[in-house]
C-alpha cells in the first residue's frame, strides 16, 4: 500500500479520530517517548540531553527521558514547556523516579561526541520564526552538533515547516528525525530532506490507514524493481519510437545520453533531429532540422522529447510539434521556450521536467514552497510535472515525493537521462511513466552509491537494465 504523507491539518484530523476511537493521546505520547529513546542506541554515546519545548513533541521528549531512565541511561531533561496536562503528568512521573530536570541548557563547552541531544523544541505547529528561549535552544543544538553530538529530532527538526519543507534561518540540523504517528510531508523534500538527516517513521502501533483521512500526497516507493513486460515475439516497432529534438553543435552529448537512456529503457527506435548527423550514436536515425522532415515521420512517432542540448536552436520546430497529437516531453532549454512562448494549454499529453531554476522562469517568480510551485505549474501550463531537486516531486495521477537527495545526481547529463527514460516508457505505453522513471533513475543511483560517491552521468545508463525485470 502506498504511504500517505500528512500535513499539519491532516495530522490533527488523524489525532482527533484516533482519540474519538478511544486511544488516549497520553498513551501515544508514552509510546513515542519509548520509540525515540530506542533510536539512541543507533549511536555510540554516554549521556543524553532531552530538550522539551512547548508543544506535544515537548511531551514526547519528556516521555523519552522517562523511558531512558527506566533503562538506566544517563539523561538530563531540559524543560522549556509551558504548563499543560500532558507535560505536567510527565514531569510528575520523572520526579517520581528522581529525574534531573533543569530549565537551562548546559554550557556548550561541556558538550562533545559522547552526547546525544533529543530535539523536542518545536513541532508541526510552527507558523513563525523561532524566538526567545526556543531560538536559543535551536542555536545551542546546532553548536552541539558541530562539537560532535548526535541530534535526534522528534517529528520534524525544530524550525522546519512540516507542511512545505521550508526551514527558517535558525533550524536544527538533525542526525536523524523520528516522525511519530504520521509521516510529515515537509520532511521529504527541499530543506526538510536536508535538515532531517536519516528519516525514520513509527506509527506507534496505530494502523493509520483504518482512519478515513484523505491525503493528496504520497511517498514514492523506490524499493521495488520495475517489472517491464516484454513480448518475446515482438519486433522493434512493437516497443515504440522516440523522437529527440536536441544535440545541436557542441551539445551532441546531451541528446546522445537521452537516446541511450530511451533505448536502455526499452524503446524500439530512436530518431534524433539536429543539425549535426556526424556525432550521433550508431543506433539512432538522424532527421534534418526541418519541419518537412519531421512531418515525414511524425505518424511513426510515439513520443517527442525536446530540450537536451537544444540551446536556442530548434525553437521553430517546437512551435510546430506543440500542435501535433504526439505526447511531448520538455526538458532543459525547451522549458525556457515554453516560458516565453506559451499561449494556451496543449490538448495532447505534455510532460515537463524543470529544476528549481527553470521552474522559477516558468512561474515568473521565485518560490520556496515546492508543493505550491508544482501545483501552480500544472494549473498554468497543464500536463504532468516533475520538479527536480532534493526530494523530487512528481505530479501525475497523484503527487509523489521521492525522498532521495544525493550529490551523485549533481552532474551534467542526469536530467537528459531522466528525459530519455520517460520517453522510452511512454513509447512503450507504460502507465504512470513519470513516477516509474524517477524510481528507475533513483534505483540506478543507489546501486552506484554502494561503491562510489561521484560519477559521470553515463554510468547511470548502464544500470538501467539491471533494475528492469
N, C-alpha and C positions, 0 to 999 in steps of 0.2 A: 504494500500500500504506500502511495506517495505521502511524504511527510509534509503536513501543512506548516506554514510559517505564520506566526502571530504578531500583530502589532499590539500596542498597549490596550486599545479599546477591546480587541478580541480576547486578550488575556484576562482582562477584568470580567468580561462576559463569561468566560470559561470558569473563572474562580467562583463567581456567583452561582452558576449552575451546579458546580461541584458541592458548594455549601448547601444549596437547596436540596440536594440529594442526601444530605446527612453527614457529610465529611467535614469535621471541624477544621477551620483554617489553621488553628494552633497545631493540630496534628501534622498538617502539611509542612508547617514551619519546622517542627521537630525532625520530620523526615529529611527535609532539605539540609538542616544542620548536620545530620548524621552522614548524608552522602557527601557533603562538602568536606568534612574532616577526613573522609576516606581518600579524597584526592591528594591530600598532603603526602601520603605515602608513595606517590609517584616520584617524589623528590628526596634528596638527602638533606636533612635538617636536624637541628637540635631544639629550636624554640619556635613558637608560633605567636604572632600578634594578630588578634582578630579585631577589626575596626568596625563598629556598628554605627551606622548613620540613622537618620530619622525615619526611613521608610521600612516597608516589610522586609526588604533584604537585610536591613539592620537587625531585625529579629532573627533572620536566618544566620547571621554572623554570631549572634549571641547563642543560638542553638548549637552552632558548630563548636563554640567554646565549651559548652556543657558536655557534648559527646567527646570532645578532645580530652577533657579532664577525666571522664569516666574510663577512657582508655589510657590513662596515665601519661598523657602528653604534657609537656611544659608549655603552658599557654597563658597569655595575658589578654584580657578583654579591655578594649578602649571603647567607652560608651559615649557616643555623640548623640544618642537618641533623645527625642522628646518623649515625654511620658505617654504611653498608650498601653492598652490592656495586654497586648502580646509581649512587648518588651518588659513590662513590669513583672509579668509571670516568669519570664526567663531570667530576669535579674534575681528574683526570689529563689529560683532553682539554683542559680550559680552561687548565690551566697550560702545556700544550704549545704554546699559541698566545699565551702571555703575558697571560692574562686577569687583570683586577683582581678578587680575591676577598677580601672582608672579613667580619669577624664582627659588626661593629657598624654600626648604621644611621647615615646622615649626620645632622648637626644639622638639625632641621626647618626652621629659618630659611633654610636654603640651598635649599629646595625651592620651585619656582614652576611656572607654566604650561608651562614648557619641558620638564617631566619626564613620563615615563610610568613608572608603578610596576607591575611584574608581581607579582601576589599568588599565590605558591605556598606560603603559610604552612601552611594546613590544607586537608585534602581531605575525601573522603567518609567517612572512618573516625571522624569526630568523635563522641564519646559523652559528653563532659563539658565544662563551661565552660572556655574558654581561660584559661591562667595563665602566669606566668613570662615568659620571653623571647617566647613566642608571643603572649601578651596585649599585651605592649609593642609588638610589631611590628604587630598589628592596629590599636591606637590610633594608632601613628605613620602608618600608611597612611591612616587616615581624616583625620588632621590634614593630611597631604599633599594630599588631595583638596580640603580647604577652602582650600588655598593655590593651587589651580588645576591640580594634577597630574591626569592621567588614570590610572584604575586598571583594569588588565586582570586579572581573576581566572581561575584555572585550575580547571576542573570546577565548583567552587562558590565563592561568596565565603567567605573564611575566617570561621568562626563560625556558618555556616548548616548545619543538619541536612539532609543531602541526601535523606533518606527522607521527611520530613514537611513540609518548607518552613517550619520554625520556626527563628528565629535567636536565639542567645544575646545578652545585652545588649551585649556587645562583639563586633561582627561587622563585616566590611568592607562598605562601600557602594561597589560597583563601578560603573565606567563601562560596562564590558562584561564578559561572562563567556563563556569558551570551554569548552564541555563536550566532552571528548575521549573517543572510542570509543563511549560510550553516553550518551543523553540522560538527565539526572538529574531524577527526577520532582519533587524538592523545590524545584527552581529555577523551577517553572512555576506555583506557587500561594503564597498568603499572603506571608510575609516574603520567600520566595525570589524571587518576581516583582518585589518592590520593591527588594530588595538587589542583584539580579544586573545591573541596568542592561540594556543590549542583550544579549539571549541569542543566542549563536552555538553551532553544533554542527558537529563534524568527526569523521567515522567513522575517520579515519586509514587510509583505503584498505582498510578491512575491511568486508565485507558481513555485518553482524551478524545479518541475517535468515537466514543459512545455518546458524547455530548454534541448536540447539533449546533456547533459553532462554525459558521461558514468562513472560508478563507479564500482570498484571491491569489495567494502566493504560495509557491511550493519549492521545496528543495530538490534540485536536480540530482538524480541518482547516477553517479558515475562509477558505481561498484560492479556493474554487470557488463559483460561483453555483449556487443550488439550482434544479434542474430541476423545476418544478411542472407535472405533466401535467394538462391541462385538456381535457375533452371539449367541443368547439365546438358539439355538438348538445345539450348538457346544459341544464338549467334550474336555478333556484335550489335546488330540492330535491335536485339531483344533488350538491351541494357541501356538504351537511350543515348542521345547525342547532346553534347555540351558545346556551346559557342562562347569563347572567351574574347572579349574586346579589351586589348591592353598589350603591354610589352613594346611600346614604341622605342625608338633609338635610345640606348643607354639603360633601358628599364626592361629588357627582354627577360631577365631572370625572374621578375615578379610573375609574369604571365606563365613562364615555364613551371614555376613552383605550383601555380594554380592548376595547370594542366596535369602535372604529375599526380597531384592530390585527387583530382577528379578520376583519373584512371585507377589509382590505387583503391579508391572507394568503390569502384565497380562500373563506372561509365563505359559504354561500349565504344564510343567515338568522341573525339575532341577536335573541334575546329578552333583556329586561332586567327583573329583578324587584327593585323597591324601593318606597318609599313616596312617590315624587315623580315623576310622569309628565311634568311640565312642562318639565324641563331635559334630557331625553334628546335624542340626535341623531335626525334625521328618519327614518333608515333602520331604527331599532330598533323592535321591537314590545314595548310595555310590558306587564308582568304584575304584578298586585297581589301584595303580600307576604303571601299566604295560602296555606296548604298545599293547599286545594281548587283554587286557581287553577293551582298548579304541577302537581297531579295531572292537570288537564285537558289539559296539553300535553306531559307527560313522555314519552309514546310518540313524539313528534316530535323529541325532543332527542337529539343525538349526543354531546354533552359538556356538563358543567356547570363553569363557572369561578366560584368563590366566594371573596370576600375583598376585592376592590378597592373601597375606600370603604364597607366594611360596618360598621366600628367595632364597637359592642356590639349592633347590631341584627341581626335575621335568624337568631339562633342556633337558634331553634326550627325554622326551615326547614332548617338544617344537620343537625339531628338526624334530620329526615325524609330528606333526599337522601342521607345517608350509607348508608342501607339500600336505595337504589334500585340498578338494574342499569346505570346510566349512568356512563360514565367521569367522574371528578371531579378537578378541578384546584383545589388550595387555595393561597391566597396571602394575605399580609398578616395581618389580624386573624382570618381563618379558621384560620390556623395556631395562633393563641393559643387559639381554641376547641378545636382538636384536642388541644393540650397539656393542657387542663383537662377534656376530656370523653371522651378515648379509653378504650375498653373492650376492643375486640378488632379484629383486622385486617379490612379490607374485602375482600369476595370479588371485587368488580369492580375495574377499574383505578383506582388512586389515584396522583396526581402532586402533589408538594409542592415549593414554591419558596422556602425560607427564606433570609434573610441570616443572618449570624453571630448577631445578637441574638435572632432568632426561633428559630434552632437551639438556642441556649442555653436558651430557655424550654421547648422540646420535650424536650431531654435532661435538664432539671432540674439543669444544672451548666455551669460554664464549660469551655472547651476551647481548646487551641492546635492540636492535630493535626486538620486539616480532613479528611484521608483517613479517619481513625478515626471522626470525627464523622458523616460521611455514611454510613459502614457501619453504625454504631450506629442511626442514624435509620431506615434500611431494615429492620434486624433488629427494631426495636421496633414500628414502625408498618406495615411492609410497603410496597408500592408502589414507585414510582421517584422520584428526588430530584434537585433542582438546589440546590446550596449556593452561593449568590451571593457575590460579592466579588472582589477581585483574584485572578485565576486560578480562575474559577468551575469547580466540579466538577459533573459530570453523571453520575449513576448510573442507567444504563438497562440495556441488554443487557451493556454493558461500562462501566467507569469511564473517563470522558474528562476531560481537563483543558484548559481554554481559556486559553491564555497571553496574556490581554489584561487590561490594567489601565489605566483612564483615568478621570479625573475627569469626562469628558464624560457618563458614566452616573450620576454622583453628583448627581442632581437628581430632585425629586419626579415620580413618574409612570412612570419607566423600568421598574419592576417590574410595574406594571399593563399596560404594553405587552408585556412578555415573556409574561405570563399570557395575554393576548389572542392572541398569535402561537401559543402552544401550543394554545389552544382551537381556533383556525382550522385548524391542522394535523390535530388529532385528528378534527375534524368531517369532514375530507376523507380520513380513514383513511390518513394518511401514516405510513410506517414510521419508527420512531425519532424521534418528534416532539420530544423534549427536546433531543437534540444538534442537530437541524435548527433548532429555534427559537433556541437560543443562538448558533448560527452566523449565522443571519439577522440577529439584533439586533447582533451584533458587526460584521458587514459594513456594516450601516447606520451604525453609529457611526464606523467607519473612513472611510467616504465623507464624512461630515460633517467629520471631523478634518482633512481636506485643507485646509479653509478656515476652520474655527472651532475654538475651544477650549472654549466653553461653549454650551449650547443650552437651549431648552425641550424637554421630553420629546416633545411632539407633533411636533417636527421629525423624529424618528426614523420616525414613521409614514409620512411622505411618501417615505422612502427604501425602504420595504419592497418595493413593486412593482418597483423598479429592480434589486433583487438576486434577483428571481424570474424565471427564464427560462420 
